[in-house]
Amino acid sequence: MRGILSAAAYLPYHRLDRAEIAATFGKGGGRGQRTVASYDEDATTLAVEAGRLALRRGPAGVEPAALWFATTAPPYLDKTNATAVHAALRLDRSVPAFDAAGSVRSAVGALRAALAGGATTLVAAGDLRSGAPTSPDEAAGGDAGAAVLAGDADDGQVLAELIGAASLTEEFLDRWRAPGDTHAKVWEERFGESVYVPLGRDAWELALKDAGVGADEVGRVAVVGTHARSVKALGRKLGIGDGVLADDRSATVGNAGAAAPGLALTTLLEQATPGQVLALVTLADGADVLVLRATDAVAAWSPDRTVDEQVAAGGPVPYGTFLSWRGEVTVQPPNRPEPQRAAAPPSARRAEWKFGFVGSRDPSGALSLPPARISYADGSIDQGTPAPMADVPATVVTFTVDRLAYSPSPPIVFAVVDFDGGGRFPVELTDVDPDALAIGDRVEMTFRRLTTADGVHNYFWKARPVGGTNGETTS
């Protein structure tokens, strides 16, 4: 049996109220809200956070034998972005990591290839969606990460078995963005609808035939794609019953681009019942349909941080801050020098620490962060063992708010935290309201982008409030 062993989505904490767009410019916007990645998040960090959740939710001891990373907003070109995801997830060096970047369809393509057979594969996606101020893309987009672990029953309990699939491809001009452009261009939407809807219906019928089920046997369907008009029109033409079509999250998350298929699939699995037939339809440069049947394992699957829980945990971000984070407006920078770029040699030498947040523990049990050859506790030399700390929660012991240090979104909040089980570490906090922070608050580690200088992204770990209980209110 081949199918899905685990799946997870990651939604950034921040939410933009679309009404603020029209209140600022007199046009654009709309109803509802969209997710917004913080200034220290990008497609790579979003994929890492989703991947961490997916592996945590998966069968114990099962690790992927391959990694694919999909995005339309790669932080690097030429350089493989998936290697940073690989390092942050602490995958073995024998696990290959590849990018499937540039288009929304790359994500569902990687997912279908993973489900078709072969090794246990983690398909991770992360996307930042934006557009020109007041544009439909700006309002309708949403930032998110998603990850799906595909494998066989030999790897562990399969949550949903792939029972059918279909893909149809046609070349037509719907959405495009030339290399170097920051915003996409879109053809007149009635044209896109005239192509997508018939294509989607044909793929739907082929997938159902391949699965050996009728439309009336499908329990839940999710339709995603960047052409909102086609997504809604196709949903009405699938021949399914009332209540079968899943919420497209357009009012609470927005369209998450390459992360949208994984986000929708995660929601289907989190709400599935044993034996239920699930379908994912993706409209992007063609039509792709995956049909799965939930197994008995979903009844015992109790994932933490469901999509619904993350939607409810968000907090507001001002529209001006959003524009600044996206580079649409330039604000007065801090009166401090910008940081220098991260150097390649020390980053490579300390990859386990820098990307995996792995310290060392000496024979007496004392923890060193960063790892140390000589123990501060017992003086032993080269006797320490690796101590992965990325998933260990901590408590704020003390903190300070620095309004002078360089940051794209001041102020910076630094804290000293004590990890559960021992270990103290000074760390920068993120997604936090300085006025609401208190000693004793609980925090968890999160993979972020500290700085970007000379085109080099300096990734490391920060801490954030557990469960989104303390949100940033940057103005």
Secondary structure as the mmCIF struct_conf table of DSSP 4:
data_model
#
loop_
_struct_conf.conf_type_id
_struct_conf.id
_struct_conf.beg_label_comp_id
_struct_conf.beg_label_asym_id
_struct_conf.beg_label_seq_id
_struct_conf.end_label_comp_id
_struct_conf.end_label_asym_id
_struct_conf.end_label_seq_id
STRN STRN1 ARG A 2 TYR A 10
BEND BEND1 TYR A 13 TYR A 13
STRN STRN2 HIS A 14 ASP A 17
TURN_TY1_P TURN_TY1_P1 ARG A 18 ARG A 18
HELX_RH_AL_P HELX_RH_AL_P1 ALA A 19 PHE A 25
BEND BEND2 GLY A 26 LYS A 27
BEND BEND3 ARG A 31 GLY A 32
STRN STRN3 GLN A 33 VAL A 36
TURN_TY1_P TURN_TY1_P2 TYR A 39 ASP A 40
HELX_RH_AL_P HELX_RH_AL_P2 ALA A 43 ARG A 57
BEND BEND4 GLY A 58 GLY A 58
TURN_TY1_P TURN_TY1_P3 ALA A 60 GLY A 61
BEND BEND5 ALA A 65 ALA A 65
STRN STRN4 ALA A 66 THR A 71
BEND BEND6 THR A 72 ALA A 73
BEND BEND7 PRO A 75 PRO A 75
BEND BEND8 LEU A 77 LYS A 79
BEND BEND9 ASN A 81 ASN A 81
HELX_RH_AL_P HELX_RH_AL_P3 ALA A 82 ALA A 88
TURN_TY1_P TURN_TY1_P4 LEU A 89 ARG A 90
TURN_TY1_P TURN_TY1_P5 ARG A 93 SER A 94
BEND BEND10 VAL A 95 VAL A 95
STRN STRN5 ALA A 97 ALA A 101
BEND BEND11 GLY A 102 SER A 103
TURN_TY1_P TURN_TY1_P6 VAL A 104 VAL A 104
HELX_RH_AL_P HELX_RH_AL_P4 ARG A 105 ALA A 116
BEND BEND12 GLY A 117 ALA A 119
STRN STRN6 THR A 121 ASP A 127
BEND BEND13 ALA A 132 ALA A 132
TURN_TY1_P TURN_TY1_P7 PRO A 133 THR A 134
BEND BEND14 SER A 135 SER A 135
HELX_RH_AL_P HELX_RH_AL_P5 PRO A 136 ALA A 140
STRN STRN7 GLY A 141 GLY A 141
STRN STRN8 ALA A 144 ASP A 152
HELX_RH_3T_P HELX_RH_3T_P1 ALA A 153 ASP A 155
BEND BEND15 GLY A 156 GLY A 156
BEND BEND16 LEU A 159 LEU A 159
STRN STRN9 ALA A 160 LEU A 168
BEND BEND17 ASP A 174 ASP A 174
STRN STRN10 ARG A 175 TRP A 176
TURN_TY1_P TURN_TY1_P8 PRO A 179 GLY A 180
BEND BEND18 THR A 182 HIS A 183
STRN STRN11 LYS A 185 VAL A 186
HELX_RH_AL_P HELX_RH_AL_P6 GLU A 189 ALA A 211
TURN_TY1_P TURN_TY1_P9 GLY A 212 GLY A 212
HELX_RH_3T_P HELX_RH_3T_P2 ALA A 215 GLU A 217
STRN STRN12 VAL A 218 GLY A 225
BEND BEND19 THR A 226 THR A 226
HELX_RH_AL_P HELX_RH_AL_P7 ALA A 228 GLY A 235
TURN_TY1_P TURN_TY1_P10 ARG A 236 LYS A 237
BEND BEND20 LEU A 238 LEU A 238
HELX_LH_PP_P HELX_LH_PP_P1 ILE A 240 GLY A 241
TURN_TY1_P TURN_TY1_P11 ASP A 242 GLY A 243
STRN STRN13 LEU A 245 LEU A 245
HELX_LH_PP_P HELX_LH_PP_P2 ALA A 246 ASP A 247
TURN_TY1_P TURN_TY1_P12 SER A 250 VAL A 253
STRN STRN14 ASN A 255 ASN A 255
HELX_RH_3T_P HELX_RH_3T_P3 GLY A 257 ALA A 259
HELX_RH_AL_P HELX_RH_AL_P8 ALA A 260 GLU A 270
TURN_TY1_P TURN_TY1_P13 GLN A 271 GLN A 271
TURN_TY1_P TURN_TY1_P14 PRO A 274 GLY A 275
STRN STRN15 VAL A 277 LEU A 283
BEND BEND21 ALA A 284 GLY A 286
STRN STRN16 ALA A 287 ALA A 294
TURN_TY1_P TURN_TY1_P15 ASP A 296 ASP A 296
HELX_RH_AL_P HELX_RH_AL_P9 ALA A 297 ALA A 300
BEND BEND22 ASP A 304 ARG A 305
HELX_RH_AL_P HELX_RH_AL_P10 VAL A 307 ALA A 312
TURN_TY1_P TURN_TY1_P16 ALA A 313 ALA A 313
STRN STRN17 GLY A 315 PRO A 316
HELX_RH_AL_P HELX_RH_AL_P11 TYR A 319 TRP A 325
TURN_TY1_P TURN_TY1_P17 ARG A 326 GLY A 327
BEND BEND23 GLU A 328 VAL A 329
HELX_LH_PP_P HELX_LH_PP_P3 GLN A 332 PRO A 334
BEND BEND24 ASN A 335 ARG A 336
HELX_LH_PP_P HELX_LH_PP_P4 PRO A 337 ALA A 343
HELX_RH_AL_P HELX_RH_AL_P12 ALA A 344 ARG A 349
TURN_TY1_P TURN_TY1_P18 ARG A 350 ARG A 350
HELX_RH_AL_P HELX_RH_AL_P13 ALA A 351 LYS A 354
TURN_TY1_P TURN_TY1_P19 PHE A 355 GLY A 356
STRN STRN18 VAL A 358 ARG A 361
TURN_TY1_P TURN_TY1_P20 PRO A 363 SER A 364
STRN STRN19 LEU A 367 SER A 368
BEND BEND25 LEU A 369 PRO A 370
BEND BEND26 ARG A 373 ARG A 373
STRN STRN20 ILE A 374 ILE A 374
TURN_TY1_P TURN_TY1_P21 TYR A 376 ASP A 378
STRN STRN21 ILE A 381 ILE A 381
BEND BEND27 ASP A 382 ASP A 382
STRN STRN22 THR A 385 PRO A 388
TURN_TY1_P TURN_TY1_P22 ALA A 390 ASP A 391
STRN STRN23 ALA A 394 ASP A 402
BEND BEND28 ARG A 403 ALA A 405
BEND BEND29 PRO A 408 PRO A 410
HELX_LH_PP_P HELX_LH_PP_P5 PRO A 411 PRO A 411
STRN STRN24 ILE A 412 PHE A 419
TURN_TY1_P TURN_TY1_P23 ASP A 420 GLY A 421
BEND BEND30 GLY A 422 GLY A 422
STRN STRN25 ARG A 424 LEU A 429
BEND BEND31 ASP A 431 ASP A 431
TURN_TY1_P TURN_TY1_P24 PRO A 434 ALA A 436
TURN_TY1_P TURN_TY1_P25 ILE A 439 GLY A 440
STRN STRN26 ARG A 442 ALA A 453
TURN_TY1_P TURN_TY1_P26 ASP A 454 GLY A 455
STRN STRN27 VAL A 456 PRO A 465
HELX_RH_3T_P HELX_RH_3T_P4 VAL A 466 GLY A 468
BEND BEND32 ASN A 470 ASN A 470
#
